[in-house]
Amino acid sequence: MEAKKYNISVEATLEVIGGKWKCVILCHLTHGKKRTSELKRLMPNITQKMLTQQLRELEEDGVINRIIYQQIPPKVEYELSDYGKSLEPILTALCNWGENHITKIYGDKHLVLADSILNQ
């Protein structure tokens, strides 16, 4: 199998965390394990299908762990893997930049940011 070629290393990063929802999912998981239903509640604009797809891709890339509890009813949680935890400084930098951008455009970030633990 031929090795993939990247023009610049950020392409490899974006291949794993790019898109509208992956960074949002990862940011929520920096605050601890979450069930699928919790993530859906925290991200009301994502469809169930898209959430499931994004979680599967992040798991395939080794960035999150899927924990299955053998109980009835079945329980599944997601958490950052050790490898995924290495993304925390990147996610923090993205959040900080976003806050600065919001402040620049709107003035008061509280006017446009949802009331969430991530926005405190």
WORA-V435125 format. One record per pair of residues at least 24 apart in sequence whose C-alpha atoms are under 10 Angstrom apart, sorted by sequence separation. I is the first residue (numbers start at 1). GAP is how many residues later the second one is. If there is no record, write none. Layout:
BEGIN
i:gap
I:GAP
I:GAP
END
This chain:
BEGIN
i:gap
21:24
63:24
95:24
21:25
59:25
20:26
25:26
58:26
21:29
22:29
25:29
26:29
21:30
25:30
33:31
35:31
22:32
26:32
33:32
34:32
35:32
21:33
22:33
25:33
33:33
20:34
21:34
33:34
19:35
22:35
29:35
22:36
17:37
26:37
26:38
39:38
25:39
36:39
37:39
38:39
39:39
17:40
35:40
36:40
37:40
16:41
17:41
35:41
36:41
16:42
34:42
35:42
36:42
33:43
34:43
35:43
16:44
17:44
33:44
34:44
35:44
16:45
32:45
33:45
34:45
15:46
16:46
17:46
32:46
33:46
34:46
16:47
32:47
33:47
31:48
32:48
29:49
30:49
31:49
29:50
30:50
28:51
29:51
26:52
28:52
29:52
25:53
26:53
27:53
26:54
30:54
25:55
29:55
30:55
29:56
30:57
26:58
30:58
26:59
29:59
27:60
26:61
27:61
30:61
26:62
30:62
23:64
27:64
26:65
27:65
23:67
24:67
27:67
23:68
27:68
17:70
23:71
24:71
23:72
13:74
17:74
42:74
42:75
31:86
31:87
30:88
28:89
28:90
27:91
24:94
END
